[in-house]
Protein backbone atom coordinates (compact mmCIF):
# COMPACT_ATOMS: atom_id res chain seq x y z
CA UNK A 1 0.00 0.00 0.00
CA UNK A 2 1.19 3.50 -0.70
CA UNK A 3 1.16 6.35 1.79
CA UNK A 4 -2.06 7.86 0.44
CA UNK A 5 -3.92 4.55 0.87
CA UNK A 6 -2.63 4.20 4.45
CA UNK A 7 -3.61 7.78 5.27
CA UNK A 8 -7.10 7.14 3.91
CA UNK A 9 -7.50 3.96 5.98
CA UNK A 10 -6.35 5.89 9.06
CA UNK A 11 -8.78 8.73 8.37
CA UNK A 12 -11.70 6.37 7.68
CA UNK A 13 -11.11 4.32 10.86
CA UNK A 14 -10.65 7.37 13.06
CA UNK A 15 -13.77 9.07 11.75
CA UNK A 16 -15.92 5.93 11.91
CA UNK A 17 -14.91 5.03 15.47
CA UNK A 18 -15.13 8.62 16.63
CA UNK A 19 -18.59 9.28 15.21
CA UNK A 20 -20.19 5.85 15.58
CA UNK A 21 -18.38 3.85 18.22
CA UNK A 22 -20.26 0.68 19.17
CA UNK A 23 -18.43 0.85 22.52
CA UNK A 24 -19.53 4.34 23.62
CA UNK A 25 -22.29 3.61 26.13
CA UNK A 26 -22.76 2.75 29.76
CA UNK A 27 -22.10 -0.89 30.67
CA UNK A 28 -24.49 -2.28 33.26
CA UNK A 29 -22.43 -5.44 33.79
CA UNK A 30 -19.18 -3.56 34.41
CA UNK A 31 -17.25 -4.76 37.42
CA UNK A 32 -14.16 -2.66 36.78
CA UNK A 33 -13.95 1.00 35.77
CA UNK A 34 -11.53 3.90 35.82
CA UNK A 35 -11.71 7.55 34.86
CA UNK A 36 -9.04 9.12 32.65
CA UNK A 37 -8.52 12.79 31.89
CA UNK A 38 -6.12 14.76 29.71
CA UNK A 39 -5.94 18.27 31.21
CA UNK A 40 -3.98 19.56 28.20
CA UNK A 41 -6.94 19.30 25.84
CA UNK A 42 -9.92 18.29 27.97
CA UNK A 43 -10.30 14.70 26.78
CA UNK A 44 -12.26 12.87 29.48
CA UNK A 45 -13.24 9.20 29.51
CA UNK A 46 -14.36 6.50 31.89
CA UNK A 47 -13.45 2.99 30.81
CA UNK A 48 -15.74 0.17 31.93
CA UNK A 49 -14.92 -3.52 31.75
CA UNK A 50 -16.92 -6.61 32.46
CA UNK A 51 -14.47 -9.23 33.62
CA UNK A 52 -15.24 -12.90 33.97
CA UNK A 53 -12.30 -14.28 35.89
CA UNK A 54 -9.30 -13.04 33.96
CA UNK A 55 -11.15 -12.50 30.67
CA UNK A 56 -12.52 -9.22 29.28
CA UNK A 57 -16.00 -10.27 28.15
CA UNK A 58 -17.36 -6.79 27.43
CA UNK A 59 -16.16 -3.21 27.53
CA UNK A 60 -17.39 0.31 26.97
CA UNK A 61 -16.55 3.92 27.61
CA UNK A 62 -18.34 7.16 28.31
CA UNK A 63 -17.02 10.68 28.07
CA UNK A 64 -15.96 13.19 25.50
CA UNK A 65 -12.91 14.33 23.63
CA UNK A 66 -11.34 14.85 20.26
CA UNK A 67 -11.71 12.40 17.38
CA UNK A 68 -8.32 10.86 18.10
CA UNK A 69 -8.98 10.12 21.78
CA UNK A 70 -12.48 8.80 21.08
CA UNK A 71 -11.44 6.60 18.17
CA UNK A 72 -8.31 5.33 19.94
CA UNK A 73 -10.50 4.29 22.88
CA UNK A 74 -13.05 2.59 20.64
CA UNK A 75 -10.45 0.71 18.60
CA UNK A 76 -8.63 -0.31 21.79
CA UNK A 77 -11.79 -1.84 23.23
CA UNK A 78 -12.56 -3.61 19.94
CA UNK A 79 -9.06 -5.09 20.08
CA UNK A 80 -9.25 -6.22 23.71
CA UNK A 81 -12.72 -7.72 24.14
CA UNK A 82 -12.30 -11.47 24.45
CA UNK A 83 -8.69 -11.23 25.61
CA UNK A 84 -7.33 -12.22 29.00
CA UNK A 85 -6.01 -9.55 31.35
CA UNK A 86 -2.43 -10.64 30.62
CA UNK A 87 -3.03 -10.47 26.87
CA UNK A 88 -4.55 -7.00 27.30
CA UNK A 89 -1.55 -5.83 29.34
CA UNK A 90 0.78 -7.09 26.62
CA UNK A 91 -1.18 -5.35 23.85
CA UNK A 92 -1.19 -2.09 25.82
CA UNK A 93 2.60 -2.31 26.22
CA UNK A 94 3.03 -2.98 22.50
CA UNK A 95 0.81 -0.02 21.60
CA UNK A 96 2.75 2.32 23.88
CA UNK A 97 6.06 1.07 22.45
CA UNK A 98 4.76 1.73 18.94
CA UNK A 99 3.63 5.27 19.82
CA UNK A 100 7.01 5.94 21.48
CA UNK A 101 8.70 4.89 18.19
CA UNK A 102 10.31 1.81 19.68
CA UNK A 103 10.65 -1.11 17.29
CA UNK A 104 7.94 -3.76 17.37
CA UNK A 105 7.92 -7.11 15.62
CA UNK A 106 5.49 -8.22 12.94
CA UNK A 107 3.88 -10.59 15.47
CA UNK A 108 3.39 -7.66 17.86
CA UNK A 109 1.88 -5.53 15.06
CA UNK A 110 -0.66 -8.27 14.39
CA UNK A 111 -1.70 -8.28 18.06
CA UNK A 112 -2.58 -4.59 17.78
CA UNK A 113 -5.27 -5.21 15.17
CA UNK A 114 -6.72 -1.95 13.84
CA UNK A 115 -4.88 -0.01 16.56
CA UNK A 116 -1.82 -0.08 14.34
CA UNK A 117 -3.38 2.83 12.37
CA UNK A 118 -2.14 5.13 15.15
CA UNK A 119 1.48 4.27 14.41
CA UNK A 120 2.28 7.65 12.88
CA UNK A 121 0.54 9.70 15.56
CA UNK A 122 4.01 10.24 17.04
CA UNK A 123 4.59 12.60 14.09
CA UNK A 124 1.98 14.86 15.72
CA UNK A 125 3.38 15.36 19.25
CA UNK A 126 0.40 17.41 20.42
CA UNK A 127 -1.89 14.44 19.65
CA UNK A 128 0.13 11.67 21.29
CA UNK A 129 -1.54 12.17 24.69
CA UNK A 130 -4.94 12.05 22.97
CA UNK A 131 -4.18 8.65 21.44
CA UNK A 132 -2.62 7.32 24.66
CA UNK A 133 -5.28 8.48 27.16
CA UNK A 134 -7.40 5.31 27.10
CA UNK A 135 -4.37 3.01 26.84
CA UNK A 136 -2.70 4.55 29.89
CA UNK A 137 -6.02 4.52 31.76
CA UNK A 138 -6.45 0.82 30.99
CA UNK A 139 -2.86 0.15 32.00
CA UNK A 140 -3.56 1.79 35.39
CA UNK A 141 -6.84 -0.14 35.72
CA UNK A 142 -5.20 -3.51 35.13
CA UNK A 143 -1.91 -3.04 36.98
CA UNK A 144 -3.09 -4.81 40.14
CA UNK A 145 -5.03 -7.55 38.36
C-alpha positions in Angstrom: 0.0 0.0 0.0 1.2 3.5 -0.7 1.2 6.4 1.8 -2.1 7.9 0.4 -3.9 4.6 0.9 -2.6 4.2 4.4 -3.6 7.8 5.3 -7.1 7.1 3.9 -7.5 4.0 6.0 -6.4 5.9 9.1 -8.8 8.7 8.4 -11.7 6.4 7.7 -11.1 4.3 10.9 -10.6 7.4 13.1 -13.8 9.1 11.8 -15.9 5.9 11.9 -14.9 5.0 15.5 -15.1 8.6 16.6 -18.6 9.3 15.2 -20.2 5.8 15.6 -18.4 3.8 18.2 -20.3 0.7 19.2 -18.4 0.9 22.5 -19.5 4.3 23.6 -22.3 3.6 26.1 -22.8 2.7 29.8 -22.1 -0.9 30.7 -24.5 -2.3 33.3 -22.4 -5.4 33.8 -19.2 -3.6 34.4 -17.3 -4.8 37.4 -14.2 -2.7 36.8 -14.0 1.0 35.8 -11.5 3.9 35.8 -11.7 7.5 34.9 -9.0 9.1 32.7 -8.5 12.8 31.9 -6.1 14.8 29.7 -5.9 18.3 31.2 -4.0 19.6 28.2 -6.9 19.3 25.8 -9.9 18.3 28.0 -10.3 14.7 26.8 -12.3 12.9 29.5 -13.2 9.2 29.5 -14.4 6.5 31.9 -13.5 3.0 30.8 -15.7 0.2 31.9 -14.9 -3.5 31.8 -16.9 -6.6 32.5 -14.5 -9.2 33.6 -15.2 -12.9 34.0 -12.3 -14.3 35.9 -9.3 -13.0 34.0 -11.1 -12.5 30.7 -12.5 -9.2 29.3 -16.0 -10.3 28.2 -17.4 -6.8 27.4 -16.2 -3.2 27.5 -17.4 0.3 27.0 -16.5 3.9 27.6 -18.3 7.2 28.3 -17.0 10.7 28.1 -16.0 13.2 25.5 -12.9 14.3 23.6 -11.3 14.9 20.3 -11.7 12.4 17.4 -8.3 10.9 18.1 -9.0 10.1 21.8 -12.5 8.8 21.1 -11.4 6.6 18.2 -8.3 5.3 19.9 -10.5 4.3 22.9 -13.1 2.6 20.6 -10.5 0.7 18.6 -8.6 -0.3 21.8 -11.8 -1.8 23.2 -12.6 -3.6 19.9 -9.1 -5.1 20.1 -9.2 -6.2 23.7 -12.7 -7.7 24.1 -12.3 -11.5 24.5 -8.7 -11.2 25.6 -7.3 -12.2 29.0 -6.0 -9.6 31.3 -2.4 -10.6 30.6 -3.0 -10.5 26.9 -4.6 -7.0 27.3 -1.6 -5.8 29.3 0.8 -7.1 26.6 -1.2 -5.4 23.9 -1.2 -2.1 25.8 2.6 -2.3 26.2 3.0 -3.0 22.5 0.8 0.0 21.6 2.8 2.3 23.9 6.1 1.1 22.5 4.8 1.7 18.9 3.6 5.3 19.8 7.0 5.9 21.5 8.7 4.9 18.2 10.3 1.8 19.7 10.7 -1.1 17.3 7.9 -3.8 17.4 7.9 -7.1 15.6 5.5 -8.2 12.9 3.9 -10.6 15.5 3.4 -7.7 17.9 1.9 -5.5 15.1 -0.7 -8.3 14.4 -1.7 -8.3 18.1 -2.6 -4.6 17.8 -5.3 -5.2 15.2 -6.7 -1.9 13.8 -4.9 0.0 16.6 -1.8 -0.1 14.3 -3.4 2.8 12.4 -2.1 5.1 15.2 1.5 4.3 14.4 2.3 7.6 12.9 0.5 9.7 15.6 4.0 10.2 17.0 4.6 12.6 14.1 2.0 14.9 15.7 3.4 15.4 19.3 0.4 17.4 20.4 -1.9 14.4 19.6 0.1 11.7 21.3 -1.5 12.2 24.7 -4.9 12.1 23.0 -4.2 8.7 21.4 -2.6 7.3 24.7 -5.3 8.5 27.2 -7.4 5.3 27.1 -4.4 3.0 26.8 -2.7 4.6 29.9 -6.0 4.5 31.8 -6.5 0.8 31.0 -2.9 0.1 32.0 -3.6 1.8 35.4 -6.8 -0.1 35.7 -5.2 -3.5 35.1 -1.9 -3.0 37.0 -3.1 -4.8 40.1 -5.0 -7.5 38.4 
